[in-house]
């Protein structure tokens, strides 16, 4: 029998994760030592998905608390797409995926886990990455820890875009 190790889930199992008051996406940029946010821009930030579909699963999140993209001003939409392109470049440089899924789930019926705050997903894809574990046991196999993914993505982003954006340590 082979084992899958998911040490980041232990805090959840032990009940150590405290319920978040307010919106998790509104609160996240205020965390001074976030090990989740890759970079910040004027209208959006790029963050790891803590429950990824694949290694390197990122989200671009506007600071503005809206439920759908048509509620965002043009400047925020433009910033969202520019940061999405930078995220794609960063993921290509670090992981070299041959494909991506890009998109948003608008509303709970569409699968949005946090329907009250719009966010845009960027999921790197490789041939065969929807393996039997997902099909038979609703389990995803992520080959690296979130800490390593965070460190590598942040470093690669800084190398690619060091002279452009506002990146916080």
LOLUM-216095 format. One record per residue (C-alpha): residue number from 1; x, y, z. Coordinates in steps of 0.05 Angstrom, whole numbers. Example, Ala and Ser with C-alpha at 12.3 -4.5 7.8 and 13.67 -1.06 7.14 Angstrom:
residues 2
+-----+--------+--------+--------+
| num |      X |      Y |      Z |
+-----+--------+--------+--------+
|   1 |    246 |    -90 |    156 |
|   2 |    273 |    -21 |    143 |
+-----+--------+--------+--------+
***
This chain:
residues 169
+-----+--------+--------+--------+
| num |      X |      Y |      Z |
+-----+--------+--------+--------+
|   1 |      0 |      0 |      0 |
|   2 |     25 |     69 |    -18 |
|   3 |     14 |    130 |     25 |
|   4 |     -6 |    201 |      8 |
|   5 |     20 |    252 |     57 |
|   6 |    -21 |    316 |     66 |
|   7 |      9 |    349 |    128 |
|   8 |    -25 |    416 |    114 |
|   9 |    -92 |    383 |    130 |
|  10 |    -73 |    368 |    203 |
|  11 |    -93 |    438 |    228 |
|  12 |   -162 |    427 |    197 |
|  13 |   -169 |    357 |    228 |
|  14 |   -150 |    383 |    297 |
|  15 |   -198 |    441 |    290 |
|  16 |   -140 |    491 |    295 |
|  17 |   -165 |    532 |    236 |
|  18 |   -205 |    588 |    266 |
|  19 |   -267 |    610 |    228 |
|  20 |   -253 |    673 |    189 |
|  21 |   -296 |    733 |    205 |
|  22 |   -315 |    772 |    144 |
|  23 |   -291 |    756 |     74 |
|  24 |   -228 |    713 |     68 |
|  25 |   -208 |    749 |      4 |
|  26 |   -218 |    818 |     35 |
|  27 |   -178 |    797 |     97 |
|  28 |   -120 |    762 |     62 |
|  29 |    -82 |    823 |     36 |
|  30 |    -81 |    851 |    107 |
|  31 |    -42 |    791 |    133 |
|  32 |     29 |    818 |    141 |
|  33 |     63 |    750 |    136 |
|  34 |     20 |    715 |     85 |
|  35 |     52 |    653 |     58 |
|  36 |     -1 |    652 |      4 |
|  37 |      1 |    718 |    -35 |
|  38 |     52 |    718 |    -92 |
|  39 |     45 |    792 |   -111 |
|  40 |      2 |    854 |   -107 |
|  41 |    -18 |    905 |   -159 |
|  42 |    -61 |    967 |   -158 |
|  43 |   -129 |    931 |   -164 |
|  44 |   -115 |    857 |   -153 |
|  45 |    -69 |    808 |   -119 |
|  46 |    -44 |    738 |   -140 |
|  47 |    -50 |    683 |    -89 |
|  48 |    -42 |    608 |    -82 |
|  49 |   -105 |    568 |    -78 |
|  50 |   -101 |    531 |    -11 |
|  51 |   -142 |    474 |    -40 |
|  52 |   -110 |    467 |   -108 |
|  53 |   -133 |    425 |   -167 |
|  54 |    -61 |    420 |   -189 |
|  55 |      8 |    442 |   -168 |
|  56 |     14 |    518 |   -180 |
|  57 |    -61 |    532 |   -179 |
|  58 |    -65 |    608 |   -172 |
|  59 |   -122 |    658 |   -164 |
|  60 |   -124 |    731 |   -184 |
|  61 |   -168 |    767 |   -134 |
|  62 |   -193 |    839 |   -138 |
|  63 |   -189 |    880 |    -74 |
|  64 |   -260 |    904 |    -88 |
|  65 |   -313 |    859 |    -57 |
|  66 |   -359 |    843 |   -115 |
|  67 |   -394 |    779 |   -136 |
|  68 |   -383 |    783 |   -211 |
|  69 |   -333 |    812 |   -259 |
|  70 |   -383 |    858 |   -292 |
|  71 |   -385 |    897 |   -226 |
|  72 |   -311 |    914 |   -232 |
|  73 |   -288 |    979 |   -263 |
|  74 |   -250 |    975 |   -328 |
|  75 |   -183 |    991 |   -294 |
|  76 |   -191 |    931 |   -247 |
|  77 |   -211 |    885 |   -304 |
|  78 |   -150 |    907 |   -343 |
|  79 |   -105 |    896 |   -283 |
|  80 |   -136 |    828 |   -272 |
|  81 |   -119 |    806 |   -343 |
|  82 |    -49 |    835 |   -341 |
|  83 |    -35 |    798 |   -276 |
|  84 |    -65 |    735 |   -305 |
|  85 |    -15 |    740 |   -363 |
|  86 |     42 |    749 |   -314 |
|  87 |     18 |    689 |   -274 |
|  88 |     17 |    648 |   -338 |
|  89 |     88 |    670 |   -355 |
|  90 |    111 |    653 |   -284 |
|  91 |     78 |    584 |   -285 |
|  92 |    107 |    569 |   -354 |
|  93 |    177 |    588 |   -331 |
|  94 |    174 |    547 |   -267 |
|  95 |    133 |    486 |   -286 |
|  96 |    129 |    486 |   -362 |
|  97 |     57 |    461 |   -365 |
|  98 |     31 |    447 |   -436 |
|  99 |    -39 |    474 |   -420 |
| 100 |    -80 |    515 |   -372 |
| 101 |   -152 |    521 |   -348 |
| 102 |   -171 |    594 |   -337 |
| 103 |   -237 |    618 |   -309 |
| 104 |   -285 |    638 |   -254 |
| 105 |   -344 |    604 |   -222 |
| 106 |   -398 |    657 |   -214 |
| 107 |   -445 |    636 |   -159 |
| 108 |   -451 |    575 |   -115 |
| 109 |   -490 |    536 |   -167 |
| 110 |   -431 |    544 |   -215 |
| 111 |   -384 |    515 |   -162 |
| 112 |   -357 |    578 |   -129 |
| 113 |   -331 |    560 |    -60 |
| 114 |   -330 |    634 |    -41 |
| 115 |   -387 |    661 |    -84 |
| 116 |   -391 |    730 |    -51 |
| 117 |   -322 |    753 |    -75 |
| 118 |   -303 |    746 |   -148 |
| 119 |   -237 |    711 |   -163 |
| 120 |   -204 |    684 |   -226 |
| 121 |   -171 |    615 |   -227 |
| 122 |   -107 |    595 |   -265 |
| 123 |    -95 |    520 |   -264 |
| 124 |    -34 |    490 |   -298 |
| 125 |    -50 |    425 |   -334 |
| 126 |     -8 |    365 |   -357 |
| 127 |    -29 |    303 |   -397 |
| 128 |    -57 |    251 |   -350 |
| 129 |    -62 |    297 |   -289 |
| 130 |   -134 |    276 |   -276 |
| 131 |   -112 |    209 |   -250 |
| 132 |   -150 |    151 |   -221 |
| 133 |   -147 |    181 |   -150 |
| 134 |   -193 |    238 |   -171 |
| 135 |   -240 |    190 |   -207 |
| 136 |   -247 |    136 |   -155 |
| 137 |   -237 |    172 |    -89 |
| 138 |   -246 |    246 |   -100 |
| 139 |   -174 |    256 |    -79 |
| 140 |   -124 |    300 |   -114 |
| 141 |    -50 |    284 |   -115 |
| 142 |     -8 |    347 |   -109 |
| 143 |     66 |    332 |   -116 |
| 144 |     94 |    389 |    -74 |
| 145 |     78 |    426 |    -10 |
| 146 |     44 |    493 |    -11 |
| 147 |    105 |    523 |     23 |
| 148 |    151 |    501 |    -33 |
| 149 |    102 |    522 |    -87 |
| 150 |     96 |    591 |    -54 |
| 151 |    171 |    600 |    -47 |
| 152 |    186 |    579 |   -119 |
| 153 |    130 |    618 |   -151 |
| 154 |    146 |    681 |   -112 |
| 155 |    220 |    677 |   -131 |
| 156 |    205 |    663 |   -204 |
| 157 |    154 |    720 |   -207 |
| 158 |    206 |    768 |   -177 |
| 159 |    258 |    747 |   -228 |
| 160 |    210 |    757 |   -286 |
| 161 |    177 |    822 |   -262 |
| 162 |    226 |    853 |   -212 |
| 163 |    226 |    921 |   -245 |
| 164 |    150 |    926 |   -255 |
| 165 |    103 |    911 |   -198 |
| 166 |     95 |    920 |   -124 |
| 167 |    117 |    855 |    -93 |
| 168 |    114 |    847 |    -18 |
| 169 |    160 |    800 |     20 |
+-----+--------+--------+--------+
***
